[in-house]
Amino acid sequence: LEKLAISNHEELNRRWNNPNKDWEKLIDDYYTDETVIHPPRNPPVTGKKDICEFLRKNFPTMKIQMSLREAQSLGEDSYLGIFNICGTIDDKEVDRFIIYEIWSKQTGSWKFSSYIWNSINAKVDY
């Protein structure tokens, strides 16, 4: 399970960190219309369109690096991944997060069901 969680997140990181990323394609590949994210100091954001708008607006140039803290099975087709995330802009650390992600397998692909994160050391305003 840990290998799956790391593999899914490494691919997400690779695509997220691409400066020429296609936000809509990234969101379409990892989120559903029912996905809910819970950003710090903001109300929940639901669905691909609103999540895409929120992430594009708040994280346009942030790169992320993750390390797995824990992975727990939530059944045959879902798991909880808990990660440490370091966010950088122009190679300077701007925040650290702990993120709790629920991934579910949908039509053969792993996608976010929901996630929540906290900001440990924000040097940017979301």
PyMOL commands that set and color helices and strands:
alter all, ss='L'
color gray80, all
select helices_A, chain A and resi 2-16+23-30+48-58
alter helices_A, ss='H'
color red, helices_A
select strands_A, chain A and resi 36-38+45-46+63-73+78-89+92-106+109-119
alter strands_A, ss='S'
color yellow, strands_A
deselect
rebuild
show_as cartoon
